[in-house]
Amino acid sequence: MDDVTTAPKRGRPFTTKNATLEGLRDAFVWVLENDWGVVGYELTQSTTILQIRSALAPFNTGIYADRFKIFLRPSATYATTLAMRKTRLQQGEVIEQLQAAFNEEQVARQSVERIEQALRQASGTTDQHAMENEHVRRTASLLVVQKHRADLDTRNRNLTEKLADDESGFAQTELLDFILEHRYSFTPLNFSNAMAGLPLMGWRQSSKRCVRWPCELANGLAYRQFKVIAACLRSDVKSHPLVERMRLFLQRKTKRGDNAVTELKKKWYYLCRATEQVEREDHPPESLPFRIMAEFKRRQNSANAVDRIREEEEQLW
């Protein structure tokens, strides 16, 4: 794949390389598919930014926290991509000045160290008074340089906070717009296509670019298991309790090579109990596949030695 992006016929050149954007998209796909049962329902039902933050809250800690922090940071601001670009340029200039100020401070500090050494050697000699005056001058110069560097450091921190607020506000607003527009079906891949470019571009441009590349990570085992569960709940086998419907639906699935179904049959011990628990609870019907998948995964991840024995004994074939 050619990683060198070219300028479109109209508008500004792309600022994010294809390989970078594709990598970000794939990373989101991996996370969202594996936890779609946990976050998918609330995310797809969101109508406010606060609801988006709440939906993605499970990613606030753990190994995925850094990837999702832009969608979780509380922010009441909204900035255009042009305004954020100006802030980044401004911060870049401040960082350059800060580096120069740091170097200048080091030079001034070394100058003071030299005069302190000279002053010690000149103690009690005719040069002592001159060295004392020079020490006062160089120390004053160091303080001026230190204050300049500290001021630049403060400006840099303020710009960092401003940019973080602006980027979070932009990214969350764009994600909400993606949800409310209903242009694409709500799948982990489509969400990932929209989220990958944020906040460096809007969700439309991000999706437009990302859909050009196939995603080998998409439609992984966990997401296919979710789709099997969802298909079961849509099936015409409705005259039985939910767990029995699930059992009959899976037993009718005999196609070879369907490892999503195979794994659900193999892990029936967890799926059965997850389904029974969710059925006892009060959930909207459209949320059931998400709830069952989340509980199914939780039970597998927390399985103990006894569970694993029962898992072997209760496989569904």
C-alpha positions in Angstrom: 0.0 0.0 0.0 1.3 3.4 -0.9 1.7 5.4 2.4 2.2 8.7 0.7 -1.1 10.7 0.7 -1.7 13.1 -2.1 -3.7 16.3 -2.0 -7.3 16.1 -3.1 -8.6 18.2 -6.0 -10.2 20.6 -3.5 -9.4 21.5 0.1 -6.3 21.1 2.1 -3.9 18.1 1.8 -4.4 15.2 4.1 -2.4 15.5 7.3 -2.7 11.9 8.4 -0.9 9.1 6.5 -2.9 6.3 5.1 -1.0 3.6 7.1 -1.5 5.6 10.4 -5.2 6.0 9.8 -5.6 2.4 8.9 -3.7 1.3 12.0 -5.9 3.4 14.2 -9.0 2.1 12.5 -7.9 -1.5 13.0 -7.1 -0.8 16.7 -10.6 0.5 17.3 -12.1 -2.5 15.5 -10.2 -4.9 17.7 -11.4 -3.3 20.9 -15.0 -2.6 19.9 -15.6 -6.0 18.5 -14.3 -7.8 21.6 -16.3 -5.6 24.0 -19.4 -4.9 21.7 -21.6 -6.7 24.2 -20.5 -4.3 26.9 -20.5 -1.0 25.1 -22.5 -1.5 21.9 -26.1 -1.0 23.0 -25.5 2.1 25.1 -23.2 3.6 22.4 -25.7 3.0 19.5 -28.5 4.4 21.6 -26.7 7.6 22.6 -28.3 10.9 21.9 -26.1 13.2 24.0 -22.3 13.6 24.5 -22.8 12.6 28.2 -24.3 9.3 27.1 -21.4 8.6 24.8 -19.0 9.1 27.6 -21.1 6.8 29.8 -21.2 4.2 27.1 -17.5 4.2 26.6 -16.7 4.4 30.4 -15.6 0.7 30.5 -12.5 1.8 28.6 -11.6 4.5 31.1 -9.1 2.2 32.7 -7.0 -0.6 31.6 -4.9 -1.1 28.5 -7.3 0.7 26.2 -7.7 3.9 28.3 -5.2 5.9 26.2 -6.9 5.0 23.0 -10.3 6.2 24.2 -9.4 9.1 26.5 -10.4 11.6 23.8 -13.9 10.3 23.9 -14.0 10.2 27.7 -12.5 13.5 28.8 -15.1 15.9 30.1 -15.1 19.0 27.8 -17.6 21.8 27.3 -15.7 23.3 24.4 -16.0 22.9 20.6 -13.4 24.0 18.2 -13.1 23.7 14.4 -10.3 21.7 12.8 -8.8 25.1 11.6 -8.8 26.5 15.2 -7.2 23.3 16.5 -4.6 23.5 13.8 -3.7 27.0 14.8 -3.4 26.0 18.4 -1.1 23.2 17.5 1.1 25.6 15.4 1.1 28.0 18.3 2.1 25.2 20.7 4.8 24.1 18.3 6.3 27.6 18.4 6.1 27.7 22.2 7.9 24.3 22.4 10.7 25.6 20.2 11.0 28.7 22.4 11.0 26.5 25.4 13.8 24.4 24.1 15.8 27.5 23.4 15.1 28.9 26.8 16.1 25.6 28.4 19.4 25.7 26.6 19.9 29.3 27.6 19.2 28.5 31.2 21.8 25.7 31.1 24.4 28.2 29.7 23.5 30.7 32.4 23.6 28.1 35.2 27.1 27.0 34.0 28.2 30.6 33.9 27.1 31.1 37.6 28.9 27.9 38.5 32.1 29.2 37.0 31.9 32.6 38.7 31.2 30.8 42.1 34.4 28.8 41.6 36.3 32.0 40.7 34.8 33.8 43.7 36.0 31.0 46.0 39.5 31.2 44.5 39.5 35.0 44.7 38.6 35.1 48.4 40.9 37.5 50.3 42.6 38.8 47.1 42.2 42.1 45.2 39.9 40.3 42.7 37.3 39.4 45.3 35.2 42.6 44.9 35.1 42.2 41.1 34.2 38.6 41.4 31.4 39.4 43.8 29.9 42.0 41.5 30.1 39.6 38.6 28.5 36.9 40.7 25.5 39.2 41.4 25.2 40.1 37.7 25.3 36.5 36.5 22.9 35.3 39.2 20.4 38.0 38.2 20.7 37.0 34.6 20.1 33.3 35.6 16.9 34.3 37.5 15.6 36.2 34.4 16.3 33.3 32.2 14.6 30.9 34.6 11.5 33.1 34.8 11.3 33.2 31.0 11.6 29.4 30.8 9.0 29.0 33.6 6.6 31.3 31.8 7.0 29.4 28.6 6.5 26.1 30.4 3.2 27.5 31.9 2.1 28.6 28.4 2.9 25.2 27.0 0.8 23.4 29.8 -2.1 25.8 29.2 -2.0 25.2 25.5 -1.8 21.4 26.1 -4.9 21.6 28.3 -6.7 23.8 25.8 -5.9 21.5 22.9 -7.0 18.5 24.9 -10.3 20.1 25.7 -10.8 21.3 22.1 -9.9 17.9 20.7 -12.2 16.0 23.1 -15.1 18.4 22.5 -14.6 18.0 18.7 -14.2 14.3 18.7 -17.2 13.7 21.0 -19.4 16.1 19.0 -18.4 14.4 15.7 -19.1 10.9 17.1 -22.5 12.0 18.3 -23.2 13.4 14.8 -22.2 10.1 13.3 -24.7 8.3 15.6 -27.6 10.7 15.0 -27.2 10.8 11.3 -27.7 7.0 10.8 -25.9 7.1 7.5 -24.1 3.7 8.3 -25.3 0.6 10.1 -24.1 0.5 13.7 -21.3 -2.1 13.5 -17.9 -2.0 15.3 -16.2 -1.5 11.9 -18.4 1.5 10.9 -17.8 3.1 14.3 -14.1 2.5 13.9 -14.0 4.0 10.4 -15.7 7.1 11.8 -13.5 7.3 15.0 -10.1 6.6 13.5 -9.4 10.1 12.2 -10.8 12.1 15.1 -9.9 14.8 16.1 -7.6 15.5 13.1 -10.5 15.3 10.7 -14.3 15.0 10.8 -16.0 11.6 11.0 -17.2 11.9 7.4 -13.6 12.3 6.0 -12.4 9.6 8.3 -15.1 7.1 7.1 -14.6 8.1 3.5 -10.9 7.3 3.7 -11.1 4.2 5.9 -13.8 2.4 3.8 -11.3 2.1 1.0 -9.2 -0.4 2.9 -10.4 -3.9 3.9 -10.0 -4.7 7.5 -8.7 -8.2 8.3 -9.5 -7.8 11.9 -13.2 -7.1 11.3 -15.8 -9.8 11.9 -13.7 -11.6 14.5 -14.8 -14.5 16.6 -16.3 -12.4 19.4 -18.3 -10.3 17.1 -19.5 -13.3 15.1 -20.6 -14.9 18.4 -22.6 -11.8 19.2 -24.3 -12.0 15.7 -25.2 -15.6 16.3 -26.8 -14.7 19.6 -28.7 -11.8 18.0 -29.8 -14.1 15.1 -31.2 -16.5 17.7 -33.3 -13.8 19.3 -34.7 -12.9 15.9 -35.5 -16.5 15.0 -38.9 -18.0 14.7 -38.3 -20.3 17.6 -40.3 -18.2 20.1 -42.4 -20.7 22.0 -39.8 -21.6 24.6 -37.9 -19.9 27.4 -35.0 -17.9 26.1 -32.3 -20.4 27.1 -34.2 -23.2 25.4 -34.6 -21.1 22.2 -30.9 -20.6 22.3 -30.2 -24.3 22.7 -32.5 -25.3 19.8 -31.1 -22.6 17.6 -27.5 -23.7 18.1 -28.4 -27.3 17.7 -29.9 -26.6 14.3 -26.7 -24.9 13.2 -24.7 -27.8 11.8 -22.7 -26.0 9.1 -19.0 -27.1 9.3 -16.4 -24.4 9.6 -18.6 -22.0 11.6 -16.3 -21.6 14.5 -18.5 -19.0 16.1 -21.3 -21.5 16.5 -18.8 -24.2 17.4 -17.3 -22.1 20.2 -20.8 -21.2 21.6 -21.7 -24.9 21.7 -18.4 -25.7 23.4 -19.0 -23.0 25.9 -22.6 -23.7 26.4 -22.2 -23.9 30.2 -21.4 -20.2 30.3 -23.9 -19.2 27.6 -26.7 -21.1 29.2 -26.2 -19.4 32.6 -25.6 -16.0 31.0 -28.9 -16.3 29.1 -30.8 -17.5 32.2 -29.5 -14.5 34.2 -30.3 -11.9 31.6 -33.8 -13.4 31.1 -34.5 -12.9 34.8 -33.5 -9.3 34.6 -35.6 -6.4 33.1 -34.0 -5.3 29.8 -35.4 -3.8 26.6 -35.7 -6.6 24.0 -33.3 -4.9 21.6 -30.6 -4.9 24.3 -30.8 -8.6 25.0 -28.0 -9.8 22.6 -25.6 -7.2 24.1 -26.5 -8.2 27.7 -26.2 -11.9 27.0 -22.8 -11.5 25.2 -21.4 -9.3 28.0 -22.5 -11.8 30.7 -21.2 -14.8 28.6 -17.8 -13.1 28.3 -17.7 -12.1 31.9 -18.5 -15.7 33.1 -15.8 -17.1 30.8 -13.2 -14.6 32.1 -14.0 -15.3 35.7 -14.2 -19.1 35.4 -12.6 -21.2 38.1 -11.5 -24.9 38.1 -15.0 -26.1 38.9 -16.5 -24.1 36.0 -14.0 -25.6 33.6 -15.0 -29.1 34.5 -18.6 -28.3 34.1 -17.8 -26.6 30.8 -16.4 -29.9 29.6 -19.4 -31.9 30.7 -22.1 -29.6 29.3 -20.8 -29.0 25.8 -23.7 -28.8 23.4 -23.5 -31.2 20.4 
